Amino acid sequence: MMSMNDFPPIDADTAKQMNPVVLAFVGDAVYTLYVRRALALSSGCKTGELNRLAAQVVSAHGQSETLEKTISRFTEEEAAIYRRGRNAKKPTKSKNATVAEYIRSTGLEAVVGFLYLTGRTERIRELFFGEET
């Protein structure tokens, strides 16, 4: 059976050459998985409630709030990835968030995608889930 560890990381230079919206595409999935994992392990809630809680955190509004708490801890490299994601032309618009929240959340997702693809999952946990490595 294949696991997440079966995907070797790519080098940072290769990841930096990727379209930031593609980084955000990957980051969205990774962030969602981490949020769902954290909720599943810390809660005795049923799946309907878990889904509602996850949707609050993973939404553009929730991610924008998370960004406000973490952006000051970004490295220069992470801040540059964030700005690229924030400033990138997006193919869609958010239905349930302000434009500002949506562009900030895309930047956050780009950082998560970059960190995941380069094998820095411990940094994802440290920044967004309070897990010290």
Beta strands, then each sheet from edge to edge (+ up, - down):
end
